[in-house]
Amino acid sequence: MKKLLLILLCLPLLFSTCKKEEDSLPETVSIIGYWNSFEWSIIQNEGYWTAYPNGQKVITNTQSEINNFWLDLIFYTNGDAAGVDEDGSVIGADWIKNGNTLLMDNYNFTISTLNSSYLTLELFESDTNTSFSNPINDTIYFTDRSELFKFERNKN
C-alpha cells in the first residue's frame, strides 16, 4: 500500500517535469526559403586614429542611408543561395549558418532576427589606410560601415 501511494504521489511530478523540459527547448526556424527584402540601412563613419591601434578613433564624417530594397535572398538546403535584384538578375552564392552567424561567400553576417516571418542580418566592416595623396603623412585613416538588412519571408 505504501508503494502504491508513493507511486501515485510521484506520477504527477514526473509529468510536470517532462512538461517543463519541452517548454524550455528553443524554437528552431529554418532559414531555407525565399526572403523579400524591405529595408537596407547603412551608417558609415570615416575619420582618423589618434594613435594606431591603441588610440582613439576621431570621426570626421558620418553618412547614413535607408533604402527600401536591396536584394531578395533564396536559401536552398544544399548550401547554395541566390540573390535576386529588383531587375530580376540573379547572383549565386554559397552559405553556411552556424548559430547566429551566417557566412555568405566572403561576408560574415550576424543574424539578429530569424523567425517564421522575419530575417534581420547585420554586417560590420572596418578598413584602415594611409593617405594616398600624401605618402609622407603618417596618419592612419579608418572607415567603419554598419549595415542592417531586413527581410520578410515570402508566403508564396
VENTA-V271639 format. One line per field, one symbol per residue. phi: phi as a letter, one per 20 degrees, with the letter a starting at -180 (. if undefined). psi: psi as a letter, one per 40 degrees, with the letter a starting at -180 (. if undefined). burial: # if it has 9 or more other C-alpha atoms within 8 Angstrom, else .. Layout:
phi->???
psi->???
burial->???
This chain:
phi->.ffffffffegffffffffffffefffddeefpdcefcbcdcccdcrbefbedeedededbcccbcdebcafccddfeneccddefenfddebdbbdcmddcecleddedeebbcfdcccddccccccadffecfffefdeccdcdccddcdffef
psi->dddddddddddddddddddddddehihhhiehahhhiehhihhhhiaihdhheeaihhhehhiiihiehchiihhideeiihhhieeeihhiiiihhhbehhhhbehgihhdhhaedihhiihhiiiiiihddgedhehhiihhhhihhhihhhe.
burial->................................#################.......#.#..#......########..#######.......###.....####...#####.#...#######.....##........##############...
